[in-house]
């Protein structure tokens, strides 16, 4: 009976590890499929509105450890969440906007976006490591999540 229980628990652990690996691969595949020539995911037709115009926006939730790491790397960006703003203790402008969140909820957080002056997302990146944030911002021509300007 003990051997059966041990084998059962080992099988459960192996299944969960396999599921985690599959989910990671799906996320990486999604990033590869959505890439544009510049190496970062295309934005499609995501409109966040004037509230986010000309800014770098990070869509994140508190249940995501990578989201917290990415938020810590940004210095002047807007953190978009579906949770109460009080759930975040970061040095960013935290906006809890369910309508804007619905526009990006189909993407797995963290979602780093460059929003143009008209409130439409121009560039999107789905970082898989916090270190990627610096290279993404450099490619976008903004530093630390600074204002994006009118032509970006």
GULO-724114 format. One record per atom (N, C-alpha, C): residue in one letter; atom name; x negated, y, z. Coordinates in Angstrom, 2 decimals. Last residue first. Example, Ala and Ser with C-alpha at 12.3 -4.5 7.8 and 13.67 -1.06 7.14 Angstrom:
! GULO-724114
residu_atome_c1_c2_c3
s_N_-12.85_-2.25_7.08
s_CA_-13.67_-1.06_7.14
s_C_-12.90_0.03_7.87
a_N_-13.19_-5.69_7.80
a_CA_-12.30_-4.50_7.80
a_C_-13.20_-3.30_7.80
END
This chain:
! GULO-724114
residu_atome_c1_c2_c3
x_N_-5.51_57.64_-31.67
x_CA_-5.86_56.24_-31.46
x_C_-4.65_55.37_-31.42
x_N_-5.12_60.33_-31.83
x_CA_-5.22_59.57_-33.09
x_C_-5.50_58.11_-32.89
x_N_-5.07_61.51_-29.31
x_CA_-3.86_61.53_-30.12
x_C_-3.93_60.65_-31.36
x_N_-6.40_59.83_-26.35
x_CA_-6.39_60.82_-27.42
x_C_-5.20_60.67_-28.31
x_N_-6.57_58.20_-24.14
x_CA_-6.89_57.64_-25.45
x_C_-6.91_58.67_-26.56
x_N_-8.13_58.73_-21.01
x_CA_-7.07_59.08_-21.97
x_C_-7.51_58.73_-23.38
x_N_-10.01_55.83_-19.84
x_CA_-9.72_57.27_-19.95
x_C_-8.62_57.51_-20.98
x_N_-10.96_53.38_-19.15
x_CA_-9.51_53.53_-19.28
x_C_-9.09_54.96_-19.39
x_N_-13.68_53.35_-19.17
x_CA_-13.02_53.18_-17.89
x_C_-11.51_53.29_-17.96
x_N_-13.66_55.10_-22.12
x_CA_-14.53_54.60_-21.06
x_C_-13.74_54.52_-19.76
x_N_-12.92_54.41_-25.52
x_CA_-12.55_55.01_-24.24
x_C_-13.42_54.37_-23.17
x_N_-13.26_53.06_-27.90
x_CA_-13.76_54.43_-27.79
x_C_-13.31_55.15_-26.54
x_N_-12.72_50.45_-28.24
x_CA_-11.60_51.37_-28.43
x_C_-12.04_52.82_-28.33
x_N_-15.17_49.37_-27.53
x_CA_-14.71_49.23_-28.92
x_C_-13.58_50.20_-29.23
x_N_-15.13_49.98_-24.79
x_CA_-16.16_50.55_-25.66
x_C_-15.74_50.50_-27.12
x_N_-12.99_48.38_-23.97
x_CA_-12.88_49.84_-23.87
x_C_-13.92_50.54_-24.72
x_N_-14.14_45.85_-24.49
x_CA_-12.90_46.25_-25.14
x_C_-12.76_47.77_-25.13
x_N_-16.34_45.83_-22.77
x_CA_-16.57_45.78_-24.22
x_C_-15.32_46.19_-25.01
x_N_-15.01_45.96_-20.26
x_CA_-15.95_46.99_-20.66
x_C_-16.18_47.01_-22.17
x_N_-13.48_43.57_-20.23
x_CA_-12.82_44.87_-20.20
x_C_-13.75_45.97_-20.69
x_N_-14.92_41.26_-19.95
x_CA_-14.52_41.66_-21.30
x_C_-13.95_43.07_-21.35
x_N_-15.16_40.69_-17.27
x_CA_-16.29_41.35_-17.94
x_C_-15.95_41.83_-19.34
x_N_-12.95_39.18_-16.62
x_CA_-12.95_40.60_-16.25
x_C_-14.07_41.36_-16.96
x_N_-11.73_37.06_-19.18
x_CA_-12.72_37.32_-18.13
x_C_-12.73_38.81_-17.85
x_N_-9.81_37.22_-21.00
x_CA_-9.85_35.96_-20.27
x_C_-10.91_36.01_-19.18
x_N_-7.64_39.85_-22.06
x_CA_-8.94_39.41_-21.56
x_C_-8.82_38.09_-20.79
x_N_-6.07_40.57_-24.64
x_CA_-5.73_39.65_-23.55
x_C_-7.04_39.12_-22.98
x_N_-5.36_43.72_-26.03
x_CA_-6.36_42.70_-25.74
x_C_-5.86_41.87_-24.56
x_N_-4.17_45.85_-28.55
x_CA_-3.88_44.97_-27.43
x_C_-5.03_44.00_-27.26
x_N_-3.48_49.09_-29.87
x_CA_-4.38_47.94_-29.74
x_C_-4.00_47.16_-28.49
x_N_-1.19_50.74_-29.87
x_CA_-2.06_50.67_-31.05
x_C_-2.95_49.43_-31.03
x_N_2.09_51.12_-28.86
x_CA_0.84_50.43_-28.58
x_C_0.05_50.27_-29.88
x_N_3.57_54.30_-28.84
x_CA_3.51_52.99_-29.47
x_C_2.13_52.39_-29.21
x_N_3.56_56.89_-27.98
x_CA_4.06_55.88_-27.06
x_C_4.08_54.48_-27.62
x_N_2.32_58.73_-29.56
x_CA_3.76_58.56_-29.77
x_C_4.38_57.50_-28.86
x_N_-0.36_58.52_-29.01
x_CA_0.34_59.72_-28.53
x_C_1.85_59.62_-28.68
x_N_-0.85_54.97_-28.25
x_CA_-1.02_56.20_-29.00
x_C_-0.19_57.34_-28.43
x_N_-2.41_52.86_-25.94
x_CA_-1.15_53.45_-26.39
x_C_-1.44_54.77_-27.08
x_N_-3.91_49.90_-25.62
x_CA_-4.23_51.28_-25.95
x_C_-2.99_51.88_-26.59
x_N_-3.75_47.44_-23.06
x_CA_-3.19_48.07_-24.25
x_C_-3.69_49.50_-24.40
x_N_-4.14_44.28_-21.74
x_CA_-4.77_45.59_-21.82
x_C_-4.34_46.23_-23.13
x_N_-2.61_42.11_-19.70
x_CA_-2.52_42.63_-21.06
x_C_-3.06_44.05_-21.03
x_N_-3.37_39.23_-17.72
x_CA_-3.37_40.67_-17.92
x_C_-3.33_41.04_-19.39
x_N_-0.15_37.96_-18.73
x_CA_-0.99_38.98_-18.11
x_C_-2.36_38.40_-17.75
x_N_0.91_36.85_-21.87
x_CA_0.46_36.43_-20.54
x_C_-0.45_37.49_-19.94
x_N_3.77_38.27_-23.47
x_CA_2.32_38.06_-23.41
x_C_1.93_37.69_-21.99
x_N_6.38_38.86_-23.06
x_CA_6.10_37.65_-23.82
x_C_4.62_37.33_-23.86
x_N_6.43_41.34_-21.85
x_CA_6.57_40.16_-21.00
x_C_6.32_38.85_-21.74
x_N_6.40_43.75_-23.12
x_CA_5.15_42.98_-23.14
x_C_5.25_41.67_-22.36
x_N_8.95_44.74_-22.83
x_CA_8.32_44.86_-24.15
x_C_7.05_44.02_-24.25
x_N_9.48_44.48_-20.15
x_CA_10.13_43.56_-21.08
x_C_9.49_43.58_-22.46
x_N_8.10_46.70_-19.15
x_CA_7.57_45.36_-18.88
x_C_8.19_44.34_-19.84
x_N_9.78_48.76_-19.87
x_CA_8.47_48.68_-20.52
x_C_7.87_47.29_-20.32
x_N_11.88_48.04_-18.10
x_CA_12.10_48.15_-19.56
x_C_10.79_48.03_-20.31
x_N_10.74_48.16_-15.53
x_CA_11.22_46.88_-16.06
x_C_11.45_46.92_-17.57
x_N_8.14_49.61_-14.16
x_CA_9.12_49.93_-15.19
x_C_9.56_48.62_-15.86
x_N_6.12_50.99_-12.03
x_CA_7.02_49.85_-12.02
x_C_8.18_50.18_-12.96
x_N_2.90_52.03_-12.28
x_CA_4.24_52.31_-12.75
x_C_5.03_51.01_-12.76
x_N_0.16_53.44_-10.74
x_CA_0.97_52.22_-10.83
x_C_2.39_52.61_-11.19
x_N_-2.87_54.69_-11.53
x_CA_-1.46_55.08_-11.51
x_C_-0.64_53.81_-11.72
x_N_-5.43_53.16_-9.45
x_CA_-4.81_53.48_-10.74
x_C_-3.41_54.02_-10.51
x_N_-6.85_51.97_-7.37
x_CA_-7.00_53.40_-7.63
x_C_-6.43_53.84_-8.96
x_N_-4.60_49.71_-5.66
x_CA_-5.71_50.00_-6.58
x_C_-5.75_51.50_-6.81
x_N_-2.63_47.84_-4.47
x_CA_-3.51_48.73_-3.73
x_C_-4.76_48.95_-4.58
x_N_0.72_47.02_-5.12
x_CA_-0.64_47.19_-5.64
x_C_-1.41_48.20_-4.80
x_N_3.19_47.13_-4.07
x_CA_2.53_45.82_-4.04
x_C_1.08_45.90_-4.49
x_N_4.31_49.58_-4.58
x_CA_3.65_49.41_-3.29
x_C_2.93_48.06_-3.17
x_N_5.73_49.29_-6.90
x_CA_4.39_49.90_-6.98
x_C_3.62_49.71_-5.67
x_N_7.36_46.15_-7.27
x_CA_7.30_47.47_-6.65
x_C_5.87_48.01_-6.68
x_N_6.87_44.67_-10.58
x_CA_7.00_44.61_-9.12
x_C_7.04_46.01_-8.54
x_N_6.19_44.84_-13.11
x_CA_7.63_44.67_-12.87
x_C_7.92_44.65_-11.38
x_N_3.74_47.27_-14.16
x_CA_4.16_46.05_-13.48
x_C_5.68_46.01_-13.37
x_N_0.93_48.86_-15.41
x_CA_2.35_48.60_-15.62
x_C_2.71_47.27_-14.97
x_N_-1.33_51.18_-14.59
x_CA_-1.03_49.79_-14.33
x_C_0.49_49.62_-14.43
x_N_-3.24_53.28_-16.57
x_CA_-1.93_53.09_-15.95
x_C_-1.73_51.59_-15.77
x_N_-6.55_54.49_-15.81
x_CA_-5.58_53.80_-16.64
x_C_-4.26_53.75_-15.88
x_N_-9.43_54.95_-14.99
x_CA_-8.41_55.93_-15.35
x_C_-7.44_55.31_-16.33
x_N_-10.89_52.65_-14.32
x_CA_-10.97_53.84_-13.46
x_C_-9.88_54.86_-13.75
x_N_-11.06_49.09_-14.08
x_CA_-10.55_50.29_-14.74
x_C_-10.60_51.47_-13.77
x_N_-11.78_47.01_-12.46
x_CA_-12.78_47.49_-13.41
x_C_-12.35_48.78_-14.10
x_N_-9.49_46.37_-11.05
x_CA_-10.62_46.95_-10.31
x_C_-11.68_47.52_-11.23
x_N_-7.96_45.16_-13.02
x_CA_-7.53_46.45_-12.48
x_C_-8.66_47.14_-11.72
x_N_-9.35_42.75_-13.30
x_CA_-9.33_43.71_-14.42
x_C_-8.94_45.09_-13.91
x_N_-8.79_41.59_-10.81
x_CA_-10.17_41.85_-11.20
x_C_-10.23_42.89_-12.32
x_N_-5.98_41.35_-10.97
x_CA_-6.59_42.19_-9.93
x_C_-8.03_42.55_-10.28
x_N_-5.76_39.55_-13.09
x_CA_-5.17_40.89_-13.19
x_C_-5.78_41.84_-12.18
x_N_-6.87_37.25_-12.05
x_CA_-7.60_37.95_-13.09
x_C_-7.07_39.37_-13.27
x_N_-4.80_36.46_-10.26
x_CA_-6.10_36.90_-9.74
x_C_-6.93_37.67_-10.78
x_N_-1.50_37.17_-10.25
x_CA_-2.55_36.84_-11.21
x_C_-3.90_37.35_-10.68
x_N_0.52_38.17_-8.75
x_CA_0.26_36.74_-8.66
x_C_-0.87_36.27_-9.54
x_N_0.94_40.81_-9.43
x_CA_0.11_40.51_-8.25
x_C_-0.21_39.04_-8.11
x_N_0.54_41.50_-12.94
x_CA_1.35_41.22_-11.76
x_C_0.45_40.70_-10.64
x_N_0.20_43.94_-15.61
x_CA_-0.30_42.92_-14.68
x_C_0.72_42.64_-13.60
x_N_-0.95_45.79_-18.21
x_CA_0.25_45.10_-17.74
x_C_-0.21_43.93_-16.88
x_N_-2.59_48.74_-18.44
x_CA_-2.81_47.36_-18.04
x_C_-1.49_46.80_-17.53
x_N_-3.23_51.16_-20.87
x_CA_-2.25_50.57_-19.96
x_C_-2.63_49.12_-19.70
x_N_-4.58_54.23_-21.65
x_CA_-4.86_52.80_-21.59
x_C_-3.94_52.24_-20.52
x_N_-2.62_56.77_-23.33
x_CA_-3.30_56.17_-22.18
x_C_-3.68_54.72_-22.45
x_N_-0.86_58.10_-25.05
x_CA_-2.26_58.50_-25.00
x_C_-3.06_57.88_-23.87
x_N_2.08_57.56_-23.15
x_CA_1.45_58.10_-24.36
x_C_0.01_58.53_-24.12
x_N_3.72_56.61_-21.22
x_CA_2.41_55.96_-21.34
x_C_1.59_56.52_-22.51
x_N_6.06_58.06_-21.52
x_CA_5.44_58.00_-20.19
x_C_4.01_57.45_-20.24
x_N_7.03_57.58_-24.04
x_CA_6.22_58.78_-23.82
x_C_5.51_58.77_-22.47
x_N_6.84_54.00_-24.78
x_CA_7.47_55.28_-24.51
x_C_6.49_56.38_-24.14
x_N_6.12_51.53_-25.71
x_CA_6.24_51.70_-24.27
x_C_6.88_53.03_-23.89
x_N_6.65_49.32_-28.24
x_CA_6.80_50.72_-27.88
x_C_7.04_50.83_-26.38
x_N_5.10_47.19_-30.41
x_CA_5.42_47.37_-28.99
x_C_5.49_48.86_-28.70
x_N_4.72_45.62_-32.88
x_CA_5.60_46.77_-32.73
x_C_6.05_46.93_-31.28
x_N_1.29_44.71_-32.94
x_CA_2.65_44.49_-33.40
x_C_3.46_45.75_-33.26
x_N_-1.37_44.75_-32.09
x_CA_-0.32_45.16_-31.17
x_C_1.07_44.80_-31.65
x_N_-3.90_42.22_-32.37
x_CA_-3.08_43.29_-32.92
x_C_-1.87_43.56_-32.04
x_N_-6.76_41.54_-30.37
x_CA_-5.40_41.21_-30.78
x_C_-4.66_42.43_-31.31
x_N_-9.95_42.10_-31.78
x_CA_-9.02_42.22_-30.68
x_C_-7.61_42.03_-31.21
x_N_-11.62_42.11_-33.97
x_CA_-11.87_41.13_-32.94
x_C_-10.92_41.20_-31.76
x_N_-11.11_43.64_-36.16
x_CA_-12.00_44.19_-35.15
x_C_-12.26_43.25_-33.99
x_N_-9.15_42.18_-37.57
x_CA_-10.53_42.21_-38.05
x_C_-11.51_42.73_-37.01
x_N_-7.21_40.68_-34.90
x_CA_-7.33_41.43_-36.14
x_C_-8.81_41.51_-36.50
x_N_-5.77_37.80_-33.37
x_CA_-6.88_38.72_-33.58
x_C_-6.78_39.44_-34.92
x_N_-3.87_35.92_-32.70
x_CA_-3.45_37.31_-32.79
x_C_-4.57_38.29_-33.08
x_N_-5.29_33.54_-32.49
x_CA_-4.31_33.69_-33.56
x_C_-3.94_35.16_-33.77
x_N_-6.82_33.98_-30.16
x_CA_-7.48_33.79_-31.46
x_C_-6.51_34.05_-32.60
x_N_-4.87_34.17_-28.17
x_CA_-5.76_35.31_-28.40
x_C_-6.44_35.20_-29.76
x_N_-3.75_31.62_-28.35
x_CA_-2.91_32.79_-28.59
x_C_-3.77_34.01_-28.89
x_N_-5.96_30.10_-27.53
x_CA_-5.45_29.98_-28.90
x_C_-4.58_31.16_-29.27
x_N_-6.12_30.84_-24.84
x_CA_-7.22_31.17_-25.74
x_C_-6.78_31.09_-27.20
x_N_-3.65_29.77_-23.98
x_CA_-3.92_31.20_-23.84
x_C_-5.06_31.63_-24.78
x_N_-4.07_27.06_-24.51
x_CA_-2.98_27.77_-25.18
x_C_-3.20_29.27_-25.12
x_N_-6.19_26.53_-22.75
x_CA_-6.41_26.43_-24.19
x_C_-5.31_27.15_-24.97
x_N_-4.85_26.84_-20.29
x_CA_-5.99_27.71_-20.63
x_C_-6.24_27.70_-22.14
x_N_-2.99_24.75_-20.47
x_CA_-2.53_26.14_-20.39
x_C_-3.65_27.12_-20.73
x_N_-4.77_22.54_-20.45
x_CA_-3.91_22.80_-21.61
x_C_-3.42_24.24_-21.61
x_N_-5.88_22.76_-17.88
x_CA_-6.74_22.86_-19.06
x_C_-5.93_23.17_-20.31
x_N_-3.60_22.36_-16.30
x_CA_-4.33_23.63_-16.22
x_C_-5.22_23.82_-17.43
x_N_-3.01_19.71_-17.02
x_CA_-2.06_20.79_-17.33
x_C_-2.75_22.15_-17.29
x_N_-5.25_18.42_-15.92
x_CA_-5.00_18.38_-17.36
x_C_-4.05_19.48_-17.79
x_N_-4.79_18.89_-13.23
x_CA_-6.00_19.43_-13.86
x_C_-5.85_19.46_-15.38
x_N_-2.40_17.44_-12.94
x_CA_-2.41_18.88_-12.73
x_C_-3.64_19.54_-13.34
x_N_-3.37_14.82_-13.48
x_CA_-2.33_15.42_-14.32
x_C_-2.30_16.94_-14.17
x_N_-5.16_14.46_-11.35
x_CA_-5.66_14.44_-12.74
x_C_-4.64_15.08_-13.68
x_N_-3.35_14.49_-9.21
x_CA_-4.39_15.53_-9.32
x_C_-4.93_15.60_-10.74
x_N_-1.88_12.17_-9.79
x_CA_-1.21_13.48_-9.73
x_C_-2.23_14.61_-9.89
x_N_-3.88_10.21_-9.57
x_CA_-3.21_10.42_-10.86
x_C_-2.50_11.78_-10.88
x_N_-4.44_10.43_-6.86
x_CA_-5.50_10.71_-7.84
x_C_-4.87_10.99_-9.20
x_N_-1.99_9.58_-5.82
x_CA_-2.44_10.96_-5.60
x_C_-3.56_11.34_-6.56
x_N_-1.99_6.88_-6.73
x_CA_-0.92_7.80_-7.10
x_C_-1.36_9.25_-6.94
x_N_-4.23_5.84_-5.43
x_CA_-4.20_5.88_-6.90
x_C_-3.13_6.85_-7.38
x_N_-3.33_6.06_-2.78
x_CA_-4.55_6.76_-3.21
x_C_-4.55_6.90_-4.73
x_N_-1.08_4.38_-2.82
x_CA_-0.92_5.79_-2.50
x_C_-2.14_6.60_-2.97
x_N_-2.33_1.89_-3.41
x_CA_-1.31_2.44_-4.30
x_C_-1.13_3.94_-4.07
x_N_-3.93_1.57_-1.15
x_CA_-4.56_1.70_-2.47
x_C_-3.58_2.31_-3.47
x_N_-1.94_1.25_0.78
x_CA_-2.85_2.39_0.85
x_C_-3.51_2.64_-0.50
x_N_-0.82_-1.19_0.00
x_CA_0.00_0.00_0.00
x_C_-0.87_1.27_0.00
END
